[in-house]
Amino acid sequence: MKILLSVLMGFVLLLLCSMEGWSANFGKGLRAYKKKDYETALREWIPIAEKGNPEAQNNLGVMYLNGEGVDPDYKTAMKWFTLAAEQSVADAQNNLGLMYGNGQGVKQDLVYAHMWWDIAASEGHEGAAANRDLSITMMTPSQLEKAQDLADKCVKKEYKGC
């Protein structure tokens, strides 16, 4: 029993150390981003985003969307937002809604925009709730029904492949 407990504690410590590295790199990237030092922000965030850090993924999406330190690239922004959205990051889900709503990197599609805004709103994102409510005024009843059905299916799939 003691051996199992030791192994388990070692695993927990390893996990905490790797999370601490994420935190340190994320914070350094955030400080650089706020100073408009996009080169440093990218250097800090890309490795941890590639390892699955959802906040870094969302922030990279923003940088690629807005062309901050990189050429604007909507497809790459969509990639990073999607990875973060699949991990329940409401900001990324809202950002996907914006990209679908504006037709950035994808064909403009109010149904998918509404779906993502509805999901982000259910996570407590106030901006997404406002976007969702506004989109309702531009949709037909059948579009709204389809968007709500897609949102329900996406939640059941835990945001994967939506």
Residue pairs with C-beta under 8 A, 6 or more apart in sequence:
21 48
22 48
22 51
22 53
22 56
25 44
25 45
25 47
25 48
25 56
26 44
26 45
26 48
26 53
26 55
26 56
28 40
28 44
29 40
29 41
29 42
29 43
29 44
29 45
29 56
29 59
30 41
30 59
32 38
32 39
32 40
32 41
32 44
33 41
33 59
33 63
33 68
36 68
38 63
38 68
38 69
38 70
39 69
41 59
41 63
41 69
42 60
42 63
42 69
42 70
44 56
45 53
45 56
45 59
45 60
46 56
46 60
48 56
49 56
49 57
49 59
49 60
49 80
49 83
52 83
52 87
54 83
54 84
54 87
54 88
54 89
54 92
55 84
55 89
57 80
57 81
57 83
57 84
57 87
57 89
57 92
58 80
58 81
58 84
58 89
58 91
58 92
58 95
60 80
61 76
61 77
61 78
61 79
61 80
61 81
61 84
61 92
61 95
62 68
62 77
62 95
63 69
63 70
64 70
64 72
64 73
64 74
64 76
64 77
64 80
65 72
65 74
65 77
65 95
65 99
65 104
66 72
67 73
70 76
74 99
74 104
74 105
74 106
75 105
77 95
77 99
77 104
77 105
78 96
78 99
78 105
78 106
80 92
81 92
81 95
81 96
81 99
82 92
82 96
83 92
84 91
84 92
85 92
85 93
85 95
85 96
85 116
85 119
85 159
85 162
86 158
86 159
86 160
86 162
87 159
88 123
88 159
90 120
90 123
90 124
90 125
90 128
91 120
91 125
93 116
93 117
93 119
93 120
93 123
93 125
93 128
93 159
94 116
94 117
94 120
94 125
94 127
94 128
94 131
96 112
96 116
97 112
97 113
97 114
97 115
97 116
97 117
97 120
97 128
97 131
97 132
98 104
98 113
98 131
99 105
99 106
100 106
100 108
100 109
100 110
100 112
100 113
100 116
101 108
101 110
101 113
101 117
101 131
101 135
102 108
103 109
106 112
110 135
110 138
110 139
110 143
110 147
111 139
111 143
111 146
111 147
111 150
112 147
112 150
113 131
113 135
114 132
114 135
114 136
114 139
114 143
114 144
114 147
114 148
114 151
115 147
115 148
115 150
115 151
115 154
115 162
116 128
116 162
117 128
117 129
117 131
117 132
117 135
118 128
118 132
118 147
118 148
118 151
119 128
119 151
119 154
119 155
119 159
120 128
120 129
121 128
121 129
121 132
122 151
122 155
136 144
139 147
150 162
153 162
154 162
